[in-house]
Amino acid sequence: MSIPFTTRLPSSLAKSIEFLAKIKKSDKSTILRQLIERGLKEELTLVAIELLQKGEVTLWKAAEIANMSLWDFMEEIKKRKIIIYDQEDLEKDLDVLRRLR
């Protein structure tokens, strides 16, 4: 379901959108929807990564925020070379291994 949404844009953005619509042989509404979808996807991914790095959400919740499957989100983190396994995690794992000996 689509909901009408109005906004004002600077003329430079409007010209760029018109240019893209012409080059892609599409209408301005379609171009705007595509741009918003891409921008929103990226912003949600950035927010999810930030919350994950701060320890405010789990990996699973971060993937949910980014509207991705857990595996896709893990691939995205890998692609961006983001490390979510830190020194503290390593020390906890080493403690567990020591106790298992």
C-alpha positions as CSV (number, residue, x, y, z in Angstrom):
1,M,0.0,0.0,0.0
2,S,1.3,3.4,-0.9
3,I,0.8,6.5,1.1
4,P,1.2,10.0,-0.4
5,F,4.0,11.9,1.1
6,T,4.9,15.5,0.2
7,T,8.1,17.3,0.8
8,R,10.0,20.4,-0.5
9,L,13.3,19.9,-2.2
10,P,16.0,22.4,-3.1
11,S,16.0,23.1,-6.8
12,S,19.4,21.4,-7.2
13,L,17.9,18.1,-6.0
14,A,14.8,18.5,-8.1
15,K,17.0,19.0,-11.2
16,S,19.1,15.9,-10.3
17,I,15.9,13.9,-9.9
18,E,14.6,15.1,-13.2
19,F,17.9,14.3,-14.9
20,L,17.8,10.8,-13.5
21,A,14.2,10.3,-14.6
22,K,15.1,11.4,-18.1
23,I,18.3,9.2,-18.3
24,K,16.6,6.1,-16.9
25,K,13.4,6.8,-18.9
26,S,11.3,6.7,-15.7
27,D,9.0,9.1,-13.8
28,K,10.2,11.3,-11.0
29,S,8.1,9.4,-8.4
30,T,9.8,6.1,-9.2
31,I,13.2,7.7,-9.0
32,L,12.4,9.3,-5.7
33,R,11.1,5.9,-4.3
34,Q,14.2,4.1,-5.4
35,L,16.5,6.8,-3.9
36,I,14.5,6.8,-0.6
37,E,14.6,3.0,-0.4
38,R,18.4,2.9,-0.9
39,G,19.0,5.7,1.5
40,L,16.7,4.3,4.2
41,K,18.3,0.8,3.8
42,E,21.8,2.3,4.3
43,E,20.7,4.5,7.2
44,L,19.0,1.6,9.0
45,T,22.1,-0.5,8.4
46,L,24.4,2.2,9.9
47,V,22.1,2.6,12.9
48,A,22.0,-1.2,13.5
49,I,25.8,-1.4,13.3
50,E,26.2,1.5,15.7
51,L,23.8,0.0,18.2
52,L,25.5,-3.4,17.9
53,Q,29.0,-1.9,18.4
54,K,27.7,0.0,21.5
55,G,26.4,-3.3,22.9
56,E,22.8,-2.0,23.0
57,V,21.4,-4.7,20.7
58,T,22.2,-8.3,19.9
59,L,23.4,-9.3,16.4
60,W,20.0,-10.8,15.8
61,K,18.2,-7.5,16.7
62,A,20.7,-5.5,14.7
63,A,19.9,-7.6,11.6
64,E,16.2,-7.1,12.3
65,I,16.7,-3.3,12.5
66,A,18.5,-3.3,9.2
67,N,15.7,-5.4,7.7
68,M,18.1,-8.2,6.8
69,S,18.4,-11.8,7.5
70,L,21.0,-12.7,10.2
71,W,23.3,-14.1,7.5
72,D,23.0,-11.1,5.2
73,F,23.7,-8.8,8.1
74,M,26.8,-10.8,9.0
75,E,27.9,-10.6,5.4
76,E,27.3,-6.8,5.4
77,I,29.4,-6.5,8.6
78,K,32.2,-8.6,7.0
79,K,32.0,-6.5,3.8
80,R,32.5,-3.3,5.8
81,K,35.3,-4.9,7.8
82,I,33.6,-4.3,11.1
83,I,34.8,-6.4,14.0
84,I,32.2,-7.3,16.6
85,Y,34.4,-9.7,18.5
86,D,36.5,-7.7,20.9
87,Q,39.2,-8.3,23.5
88,E,36.6,-8.8,26.2
89,D,34.8,-11.5,24.2
90,L,38.2,-13.2,23.6
91,E,39.0,-13.2,27.3
92,K,35.6,-14.7,28.2
93,D,36.1,-17.4,25.7
94,L,39.6,-18.1,27.0
95,D,38.2,-18.4,30.5
96,V,35.6,-20.9,29.4
97,L,38.3,-22.9,27.6
98,R,40.5,-22.9,30.7
99,R,37.7,-24.1,32.9
100,L,37.1,-27.0,30.4
101,R,40.6,-28.3,30.8
